[in-house]
Structures are given as structure tokens and as C-alpha cells.
């Protein structure tokens, strides 16, 4: 049995199922962030080594984006999505049972590699949606993705307080097995194969980069935005766990609830894209992203200002991301999985760079160093947008 679709596009229940599955899949890649101080103590790791867990997750995800997501243009998507969900669960189970850092990194890499199932679900939703609702549908599914990223921190903190950090990964593995079962029953079969071998399919991603200036610009903006996101969230747990705050993992996880309000940007950015005004969402998001580092720098003076900065940062990043995806999905409908692979690989490489830079900055310069690095990532996106005159581009850009 599968949820119904019709000529008008996706049914609301199926959109919500896809949004939920996307959130659960991507959440598995973010459980570690609020747990880094706990993991560091339990496994006797330095701050830099603990930060390497996040970097491994990002690199695993980027690898999956480049080499696995394009398979959505080659194979039947329901079967591919189900298999990847099960393999992601296997990676989570590996982390849950890990006796040392090396095994944690292996499990983290496997989880990141196959949790890119979320990025097959997003273009799948765009393909099934009617053209006049595509931005709204993508925005809704992407709301699930951002909520998954942010609630992962809250859930991880709460489960750790009830058990240990391993509890988080056991529960996550079970959730992904459940996702595989639901998606197998709910998703319609869909297969529009391209006449390419796997090797040529991967090469065509680089051809898309070469031939599509819109893709190049949006990939750069995505890398800058998610790099900023990772700069903040990688080191925030260390900031709040240390003096003078000394917050527990469950308390740190609650900050994800504040950031989750940024998911509200998804539907509004999607609606702007449907009306041909996605470039306004991009420009406004880039400006807010840079401004958000001002209140984030003032955490020592006011926790209220810090919370406002978290809200601004996540709101801005989601608005940029949705407008980016709406723009690239207009380019070549027959290559949406490869476009997603190209864009999201850049996106998560930016995230990996941000995680690595953040851990190093915090180790050597404290929170002020993190603020400077985060502002630099944000400014790079603004510079790229202004240099490309994105604010003056036609709606399809």
C-alpha cells in the first residue's frame, strides 16, 4: 500500500511522511554535536579529536552526496531509499557498540554516507510535486530536514540524561529501521532511468558544474552558509559546558529548540520561490547570517542576546538553503538527483570545513576565535552574492 498521489501533485500525508523521514535520517548525522564533551571524557579525547567526529560525519555525508545520491537518477527510488535507511541504521549501531574512537569514526562515516537518503527524498518530492507547488513542497520537506538537525541535539541531550551517550545511538538505529519500513509501504514506485553508466553519471555532475553558472553560485552560497552553521554548532557545546555556564548535555541540547524556529523560514522561502522572488530570500538571508554573529559574540553579557543570535542564524541559513534548492531545481528537471549531489556536496564540504575550523579556533582562541571564523564564513557568502549581482538576477537565478 502506498500514499496516494494525483495529477495535482503530492498528497499532504505523503509530504509529511517524507518530511519526517528526511528529518530522522539527517538527525542521525548530528547526534554527536551536543555530546562532544561527554564523548571526550568517556573516550579520553582532546577537544580537537572530539571535533573530528563531527568532521568525519560531514565528510561521510559529502562522500555519499557525490557518489550515492546520483543513483536516484539511475535506479528505482523507493527500493534505493529503503536500503539506504537500513544501512544508516547499521552505522548508528556500530557507534553505539564502539569501544574506542576508531570504531566511533567508522560508524560515524557509515552513518553519514547513507544518511544522504534525505537528499534523495528532497528531489524525489520535487519530482512528484506539481510545478506551482514545488517550492512549497520542497520547503516543507526541508523543514523536516532542519528540524531533524536541530532536534537531534535536544533528543541526544535528553536521552543521554536518561542513559548514556550510547543510548542515543541505539534509539537512533531503531528509528531508522522504522523509517525504512514506513517508507517501503508509503512511497510510490518511481523510475526514470537515464541512459548513462554509473561512471558517466558521476562525470556528468562535474559537467553540470561547468555548464550551469546558477549551480556554481548556489553551491558556493550553500557552502558558506552551512560552513557558518557548523562553525557555531560544533563549538557551542564546549562553550556552554565550560565555565561560567557549566550546562549539562540535556540543557545544551535544549538550544536546538531555539534554533528549530529557523525551520519557519522554509515554508516562507519556498512560497517566495514559487512567486519568482527567491533571490530576495537569498539576499536577506545572507545579510541576517552576517548580523547574527553580533549577538552571538555577546554571550558573556547576555544569554538572551545569545539566544536571539541562534534564532537569527538558523532562520537565515534555512532561507538561503531553500531558495538555493528552488533555483537549481529549475535548471534541468531530468537531472535533479545529480543537481542535488553537486549542490549538497559543496554544502557539506563547507560544513566539514566549518567544523574543522571551529574546533581549531576554540582550542586556540576560545569563543572569540569561533566568532571571527563564523563571521568570515558569513562574509564570504555576502561577497559572492554581491560579486555575482545575485540581488539583480532574474527569478530563475
N, C-alpha and C positions, 0 to 999 in steps of 0.2 A: 504494500500500500504506500502511496506517496501523496504528499500535499498537492493540492490542485493548483494548476496554473491555467491561464487562458490567454486569449489574444490580446487582452488588455495589459498583460504583464504578470508579475508575481502576485500571488495571494499574500495577504498580510501575515497569516500564520507562518507561511514558509519564509518570509523575510525575517520574521522574529526568530525562527529556528536557526537560520543562517547567521544572524547577528549573535545569538547566544553561543553557537558553536565556534564562531570566529573568536569571540571573547575568551572562551575556555581554552582554545588552542593556543592563543598568543599569551595568555596568562602563565602558561607553563614555562615560558621563557623568562619570566620576571619574578618568580618566587624568591630568588636568592637576594634581591637587592636590599630589602629591609632586614635580612638575616645575616648580612655580611659580618657584623661584629660578633654575632653568636657563632657563626661558622669559623671565624678567625680564632676564637678562643678554643672551640672544641677540637679543631684540626691543627691547632698551633701554627697559624698562618700570620704573615705580616699583612699590613694594610694593602700593599701592592699585590701580594699573592691573592688575597681575597677579592680585590678588584678584578683580578684576572679571570675569575669565574664569570663575571658579567661580560667581560670582553670575549671570552670563549663562546658564551651564549649568542652574542651579537654576530661573531664571525661564523658560527654554525648556521645561524639564520641566513646570513648573507650568502653562504655557500648553497644552501637549499634554494634560495631565491633564484640564483643563477642557473643551477643545474637540475632542479626538480620542478619548480613552478612551470617552466615551458612545456612540461609533459602534459599539462592541461590542454594544450593545442594539438596533442598527438593521440591521447588515449581517452577512453570514456571516463567522464569526470566523477561520477558517483563512486565507481569502484576505486579510483585513484584516491579520492578523498577519504574513503573508509579505511583503506590500507595505511595511509599516512597517519591517520588518527591513532591506529593501533601501535604503529612504530614509535610515535611520540610518547605514548604511554610506557613503552618499553624503556625509553630513555629516562623517564621520570623514575621508574622503578630502579634503574641502575644507580641513580643518585641516592635514592632512599636507602639502598643497601651498601653504599660506598664506605670502605674502611679508611680511605685516605684521599688526599687532594687529587691524585692522578685519576682515580676512578670517578670522582666527582666531575672532573673535567671531561672525561669520556662520556659520561651520562649527559652532562650539560650540552656537549657538542651534538649528540644524537637527538636530544630533545629539540635543540634549536634547528637542526637540519630538517626535521619532519614536522615541526610546528608551523612551517610555512604553508601547511594546509590552509591556514587562514587566508593566505594570499592567492589561493586557488578559488576559495569561496567568494572573494570580493569580485573578481572579474566574471565569475560564473553568475553572480547576482546581476551584474551589469548586462550580461548577455541575455538573461531571461527577462529583464525588465523592459517595459515599453519605453521608447525614446523620450517621451515627455516626462517620464517619472524616473529616469535613470539616475539623475543626480540625487534625488531624494532617497531612492533605494540604496545607492552606494553610501550616502550619508548615514542611513540607519544601520547598515551592516558595519560601517566603520565606527559608529558609536559603540557597537558591541566590542569592537577591537580595542578602542581606547579604554572603555570601562574594564575590559579584561586586564589590560596592562596596569591600570591604577588599582582596581580592587584586588589584584594579585598581591599587592603589598599589604593591604588590610587583612585579607584572608590568611596570608602567610604569618603575619604577626599574631593573629588570633589563634590559629592552630598551634603555633609554637608555644603559646602560653598554656594551652591545654595539654600538650605533649612535649615533643622536641621538634627540632627543625626537620627531622626525618619524617615526622607525621605529615608535614606539608606535602612532601613528595609522594608518600603513599596515597594520600587523598587525591592528589592531582592525577596520579596514574589511573586510579579507579574512575575519576571523572572523564578522562579521555577515552576509556573503554566504553563508558556510557554514551559519549558523543558519537563514537563510531557506530554503535547500534542504532541510535536515533537517526543519524544522517542516512544510514543504509536504507531505512524504511521511509524517510520523509522526502529525500531528494528525487527528482525525476532523472531518468537517464538522459544524458546529453553527449553527443559525439559529433564533432565537425572536424574530422582529421585534415591536416594539411599534408600536401604532397612533398614532404621533406623527411630525410633521415634524421636521427637524433643529432648527429654531428652537425649537419647543415642547419638544424633547428637552433642549436646553440650559437652557431656563427651568425645566424640571422639577427640575433639580439644585438650584436655589435654593428650590424648593418643598419638596424633601426636607430642606434645612437648616431651613426654617421649621417643618416639621411633626414632625421627629424630634429630640427632646432628646438621645437617646443619640448620634446622629450629631454634634450640636453639641459635646457634651462630648468625644467621642473625637477629633474634628477638632482641638479646642483642645489636648488632651493630645499628639496627634501632632505638631502644630506646635512645641510646647515641646520635645518630645523630639528631633526632628530638627534644630531650631534649635540645641540643645545639641551634637549630633553635629557639625554644620557649624562651630560656633564652635571646637571642638577641632581638627578635621582641616584646616581652612583655614589656621590659623596654625602648626600643629605643624611643617610643613616649614621655615618660616622660623626657628623656634626651634632646630631641630636642625641646620640648615645654617649657622647663625651661631656665634659664639664662646659658650661654650668648646667646643662639641661638634664643629662643622665636619664633619658627616657628608655623605657623597655621596648623590646621588639613589637609588642602589641600596640603600644602608644605610637611608635614610629609608623606602623602600618596604617594607623588612622589618618595620616596625612594624605593617603591615597584617596580618601573620601573627599577631601577638599579638591584635589586635582581632578576627580571624576566629574566635577561640574563642568570641566572643559569639554566633555562629550556633548554638551548642549550646542557647541559650535558646529557639530557635524551636520545636523539637520538644516540649520540656517545657511551654512556654506553650500550644502547640496542644493537648496532652493535657489540661492543666488546663481549657482552654476546653471540650473535649469532655465533661468531667465537671462542667461548670457552675461552675467555680471560676476563671474568667478574671479576675475582679476582684481576686483575690489576686495574680496575676501583675502586674497593673497597679500596685497599691499598692506591692508590693515593689520593682518596677522603678523607680518614681518615687523611692522612698527611696534606693535604691542610686545612682541617677543624681546626686542631690544630693551624696551622700557621696563619690562618685568624684573630685570636684574637690579634695578634701583631698590625696590622694597626687599628683594632677596638679600641684598648686601647689608640690610639694617636689622638682621635677626638678633643682634646683641642688644638693640634698643627696644624693639617691639615685635613680639610674636604675632600680633595682629597684622602688622605690615608684611611680615614674612608669609603669612597665610594668603594675603592678598596677592603677593608675588607668585605663589604657587598656582593660584587660580588663573591669573593673567597668562602665565607661561603655558599651562596646559590648554587653555582656551585658544591661544594664538596658534600653537602647534597643530591642533586639530583643524582649525580653519584653513591653515596653509595646506595641510595634507589632503583634505577633501577637495579643495579647489585644484590642487595638482593632479589628483587622480581623474577628476572630471575633465580636465583639459587633455590628458593623454588618451583617455578612452574615446575621444572624438577623432583621433588620428586614423587608426586602422582597426575597425571593429573585428576583423578576422584574426588579428594578432594580439588580442587583449592579454592573454597569459604571458606572452613574450614582452609586451609593453610593461606589464606589471613586474616581471622579472627584472627588466632593465632598470625601471624606476626604483623598485624596492631594494634591489641590490645596492644601489647608490645610497639609498635611505639608511640601510642598516650598516653599511660601511662607515657612514657618517656617525651612526650611533656607536659603533665599536671604537672609532677614533675619539669620540667624546668620552666614553667610559675610561679609556686608557689615559687620556689627558687629565681627566678629573681625578683619578686615583693618584696620579703622579703629582698634580698640583696640590692636592690636600696633604699628601705626605710631606711635601717640602715647604709649602707656604700657608697651609691651613685654609679656612673658608674664603679668605680674601683672594687667594690664588684661584680657587674654583670660580668665584665671581668674575674675575678677569678673563679666564678661559671661556666661560659661558657667554660673556658679553662679546668676546671676539668671534665665536661661532655665529651668534646672532647678527653681528655687524656684517659678516661675510655674506649672509643671505641678503641683507638690505643692499649691499653694494652690487651684488649680482643682479638684483631686480632693477635697480636704477640704471645700471650699465646697459642692460638689455631693453630698457624703456618698457618694462612689463606693464607699468601702470597705463601706458598709452596704447597697448596692443588691442587688437580686436578680440571679441569674446572667446573665439576658439583657441586663443593662445593661453 
